[in-house]
Amino acid sequence: MNRQNVTLTISAGRKDQIIRDGLPQIALSGRSNVGKSSALNKLLGRKHLARVSAQPGKTVTVNFFNLDGACYLVDLPGYGFARRSEAEKRAWSRLTDAYFQQNASLAMVLQLIDLKTGPSKDDEMMLNFLEEAGIPFVVLATKADKLNATNRQKNLADLSRMLGQVPVIPFSSLTGEGAERVWNLIQTTVEA
């Protein structure tokens, strides 16, 4: 797969726009401001492919990026952002729920959790959903570069203990830590 050959296929704002064409999908999920767009840009070696905002809660669509005709990387709307109206939160929830429903193309979820703050209640709900639904996932422990060595080890150990057998990958969009490991995982998943 050529990670330089990537295009935004659609920013789906409605359920009927969600792509289900059989191509494998790798979804990026996480709370608002956890760094999904930054992670996507780092993985693809781009600076501005996925829009990164200084304000959390800006991604309100399901964004499908076609990667070399081999798969889609799917940037899901962030959850847990308080400064949105209840109507907007319900609309996002319906769109995200529609994405997960009967999606045979979903090969894996990259669940992003802020290593500095640890999993929120919303993160825990999402992890439970993925496990109960039997959706394969790994956790990207984002902002790994923001902690000193002692806190980093402690937080990684806490997260690993909580998740059991689920792989936890320390990740930094700033330094690139974990990016090649995630990229290799994507390739292995798509080629399986």
MOBEL-V995452 format. One record per helix or strand of 2 or more residues. SS is the DSSP state (H for helix, E for strand). FROM is the first residue (numbers start at 1). TO is the last residue. If there is no record, write none. Layout:
BEGIN
ss = (SS	SS)
from = (FROM	FROM)
to = (TO	TO)
END
This chain:
BEGIN
ss = (E	H	E	H	E	E	H	E	H	E	H	H	E	H)
from = (6	15	24	36	62	71	86	106	121	137	144	149	168	179)
to = (12	17	31	43	67	75	100	114	133	142	146	163	170	191)
END
